[in-house]
């Protein structure tokens, strides 16, 4: 019977920090929901349509799961590592798109007079992506992936875009201005934004996989065989 590798102290510390981070991110979403409920502006079908909300809820589940797994196992599985690559790509896109395109965007007409709570908004759009990047670069025990694994990062976002466009055509509501074909940039503008953001997301996933490959060269004893 093959003896399982022992779990290092660094790996267990990583596990604890991941769980704490997952709980913090989830609490930021709860904070936003509670604040909108109090101000009578909570519209669930709209709130849960934002890619940021999906990403933050996904990060909460991912990091709690990864943290528990880290406590008990010396290295992550291939599936867990692929999911981490995906959310690395999503988090960096969330950071850049929010701060470049959406930070100063006008609120929705239905939210006139309401301001999102600042602290959870900053945690979700700034600090969470930074922590995700730090975790990916420095956390021990990742499974080495081949470059082709980067394409998994596009599956969910493209499905979300398709859903958002169909829903918008039916309801007239779009979660982000750059997805609205009736906006000043028209359909061409939507296509340009979607292709540009998808390309940036694929690039982020490539960077994540490449960083993992570098670690296999620096610390080969701490990784498994690439798959």
C-alpha positions as CSV (number, residue, x, y, z in Angstrom):
1,X,0.0,0.0,0.0
2,X,1.5,3.4,-1.1
3,X,1.9,5.8,1.7
4,X,0.3,9.2,1.1
5,X,2.6,12.2,1.2
6,X,2.5,14.1,4.5
7,X,0.8,17.5,4.5
8,X,3.3,20.3,5.1
9,X,2.8,23.1,7.6
10,X,2.8,25.6,4.7
11,X,0.1,23.6,3.0
12,X,-2.1,23.6,6.1
13,X,-1.5,27.3,6.7
14,X,-2.6,27.9,3.1
15,X,-5.7,25.9,3.8
16,X,-6.7,28.0,6.8
17,X,-6.1,31.2,4.9
18,X,-8.1,30.0,1.9
19,X,-11.1,29.2,4.1
20,X,-10.9,32.6,5.8
21,X,-10.7,34.3,2.4
22,X,-13.7,32.3,1.1
23,X,-15.7,33.3,4.1
24,X,-14.7,37.0,3.7
25,X,-15.7,37.1,0.1
26,X,-19.0,35.5,0.8
27,X,-19.7,37.9,3.6
28,X,-19.1,40.8,1.2
29,X,-21.9,39.5,-1.1
30,X,-24.2,39.1,1.9
31,X,-23.4,42.6,3.0
32,X,-24.4,44.0,-0.4
33,X,-27.6,42.0,-0.5
34,X,-28.5,43.1,3.1
35,X,-27.8,46.8,2.2
36,X,-29.9,46.6,-0.9
37,X,-32.8,44.9,1.0
38,X,-32.7,47.6,3.7
39,X,-32.8,50.4,1.0
40,X,-35.6,48.5,-0.9
41,X,-33.5,48.2,-4.1
42,X,-32.8,44.5,-4.1
43,X,-33.8,42.9,-7.3
44,X,-32.6,39.3,-7.2
45,X,-33.0,38.5,-10.9
46,X,-30.7,41.5,-11.7
47,X,-28.3,41.2,-8.8
48,X,-27.5,37.6,-9.5
49,X,-27.0,38.3,-13.2
50,X,-23.7,40.2,-12.7
51,X,-20.5,38.4,-13.6
52,X,-18.9,39.9,-10.5
53,X,-21.4,38.3,-8.2
54,X,-21.0,34.9,-9.9
55,X,-17.3,35.2,-9.6
56,X,-17.3,36.2,-5.9
57,X,-19.8,33.4,-5.0
58,X,-17.6,31.0,-7.0
59,X,-14.5,32.2,-5.3
60,X,-16.1,31.7,-1.9
61,X,-17.0,28.1,-2.7
62,X,-13.7,27.4,-4.4
63,X,-11.5,28.7,-1.6
64,X,-13.4,27.1,1.2
65,X,-13.3,23.8,-0.7
66,X,-9.6,24.2,-1.7
67,X,-8.8,25.2,1.9
68,X,-10.3,22.1,3.4
69,X,-8.6,20.0,0.7
70,X,-5.3,21.7,1.4
71,X,-5.5,20.8,5.1
72,X,-5.9,17.1,4.3
73,X,-3.9,16.6,1.1
74,X,-0.3,17.4,0.1
75,X,-1.3,18.7,-3.4
76,X,-4.4,19.7,-5.4
77,X,-6.1,17.6,-8.0
78,X,-6.0,18.4,-11.7
79,X,-9.7,19.5,-11.6
80,X,-9.2,21.8,-8.6
81,X,-6.2,23.3,-10.3
82,X,-8.1,23.9,-13.5
83,X,-10.9,25.6,-11.6
84,X,-8.3,27.8,-9.8
85,X,-6.9,28.8,-13.2
86,X,-10.4,29.7,-14.4
87,X,-11.1,31.9,-11.3
88,X,-7.6,33.5,-11.6
89,X,-8.6,34.6,-15.1
90,X,-12.0,35.8,-14.0
91,X,-10.7,37.7,-11.0
92,X,-8.1,39.6,-13.0
93,X,-10.7,40.5,-15.7
94,X,-13.0,41.6,-12.9
95,X,-10.3,43.8,-11.4
96,X,-9.4,45.4,-14.8
97,X,-12.9,45.8,-16.3
98,X,-14.3,47.3,-13.1
99,X,-11.5,49.8,-12.6
100,X,-11.2,50.8,-16.3
101,X,-14.8,50.6,-17.6
102,X,-17.2,50.5,-14.7
103,X,-15.9,52.4,-11.6
104,X,-17.3,55.7,-12.7
105,X,-20.3,54.3,-14.7
106,X,-23.7,55.9,-14.0
107,X,-26.0,53.8,-11.7
108,X,-29.0,52.1,-13.2
109,X,-32.1,54.3,-13.4
110,X,-33.9,52.0,-10.8
111,X,-31.0,52.7,-8.4
112,X,-31.3,56.5,-8.6
113,X,-30.2,57.9,-5.2
114,X,-28.7,54.6,-4.0
115,X,-24.9,54.1,-3.6
116,X,-23.4,50.7,-3.3
117,X,-21.6,50.2,0.0
118,X,-18.0,51.1,-0.7
119,X,-16.1,48.5,1.4
120,X,-17.6,45.3,0.0
121,X,-17.4,46.8,-3.5
122,X,-13.7,47.5,-3.1
123,X,-13.0,44.0,-1.6
124,X,-14.8,42.3,-4.4
125,X,-13.3,44.3,-7.3
126,X,-9.8,45.1,-6.0
127,X,-8.6,43.1,-3.0
128,X,-10.1,39.8,-3.8
129,X,-8.5,39.6,-7.3
130,X,-5.1,40.6,-5.7
131,X,-5.4,37.8,-3.1
132,X,-6.4,35.3,-5.8
133,X,-3.3,36.2,-7.7
134,X,-1.1,35.9,-4.7
135,X,-2.6,32.5,-3.8
136,X,-2.0,31.2,-7.3
137,X,1.6,32.4,-7.5
138,X,2.8,31.4,-4.0
139,X,0.5,28.6,-2.6
140,X,2.1,25.2,-2.6
141,X,0.7,22.0,-4.0
142,X,-0.7,23.0,-7.4
143,X,-1.1,20.3,-10.1
144,X,1.0,21.1,-13.2
145,X,-1.2,21.6,-16.3
146,X,-0.5,21.7,-20.0
147,X,-1.1,24.9,-21.8
148,X,-4.3,23.6,-23.4
149,X,-6.0,23.7,-20.0
150,X,-6.2,27.5,-20.3
151,X,-9.2,27.1,-22.7
152,X,-11.4,25.9,-19.9
153,X,-11.4,29.4,-18.6
154,X,-13.6,30.6,-21.5
155,X,-16.4,28.0,-21.2
156,X,-18.4,29.6,-18.4
157,X,-17.9,33.3,-19.4
158,X,-19.0,32.7,-23.0
159,X,-22.1,30.8,-21.8
160,X,-22.8,33.8,-19.4
161,X,-22.4,36.2,-22.3
162,X,-24.8,34.2,-24.5
163,X,-27.4,34.0,-21.7
164,X,-27.0,37.8,-20.9
165,X,-27.5,38.7,-24.6
166,X,-30.6,36.5,-25.0
167,X,-32.0,37.8,-21.7
168,X,-31.3,41.4,-22.7
169,X,-33.0,41.0,-26.0
170,X,-36.1,39.7,-24.2
171,X,-36.2,42.1,-21.2
172,X,-34.3,45.1,-22.4
173,X,-32.0,45.0,-19.3
174,X,-28.2,44.4,-19.6
175,X,-26.0,43.8,-16.6
176,X,-23.2,45.9,-18.1
177,X,-23.4,48.9,-20.5
178,X,-20.9,47.3,-22.9
179,X,-23.3,44.4,-23.5
180,X,-26.1,46.7,-24.7
181,X,-26.4,46.6,-28.5
182,X,-28.7,49.7,-28.3
183,X,-25.9,51.7,-26.7
184,X,-23.7,54.3,-28.6
185,X,-21.3,51.6,-29.9
186,X,-24.1,49.3,-31.2
187,X,-23.7,45.6,-32.0
188,X,-20.2,46.1,-33.3
189,X,-19.2,47.6,-30.0
190,X,-20.6,44.6,-28.1
191,X,-18.7,42.2,-30.3
192,X,-15.5,44.2,-29.9
193,X,-15.8,44.3,-26.1
194,X,-16.7,40.6,-25.8
195,X,-13.9,39.4,-28.1
196,X,-11.4,41.8,-26.3
197,X,-12.4,40.7,-22.8
198,X,-12.5,37.0,-23.9
199,X,-9.0,37.4,-25.3
200,X,-7.7,39.1,-22.2
201,X,-9.3,36.3,-20.1
202,X,-7.6,33.6,-22.2
203,X,-4.3,35.5,-21.8
204,X,-4.7,35.5,-18.0
205,X,-5.4,31.8,-18.0
206,X,-2.3,31.3,-20.1
207,X,-0.2,33.3,-17.6
208,X,-1.6,31.2,-14.7
209,X,-0.7,27.9,-16.5
210,X,2.7,29.2,-17.4
211,X,3.4,30.2,-13.8
212,X,2.4,26.7,-12.8
213,X,4.8,25.4,-15.4
214,X,7.6,27.6,-14.0
215,X,7.0,26.1,-10.5
216,X,7.5,22.6,-11.9
217,X,11.0,23.7,-13.0
218,X,11.8,25.5,-9.7
219,X,10.3,23.0,-7.3
220,X,9.7,19.7,-9.2
221,X,9.5,17.7,-6.0
222,X,6.3,19.5,-5.0
223,X,4.3,18.8,-8.2
224,X,2.7,15.9,-10.0
225,X,3.0,14.8,-13.6
226,X,1.4,17.3,-16.0
227,X,-1.9,16.3,-17.5
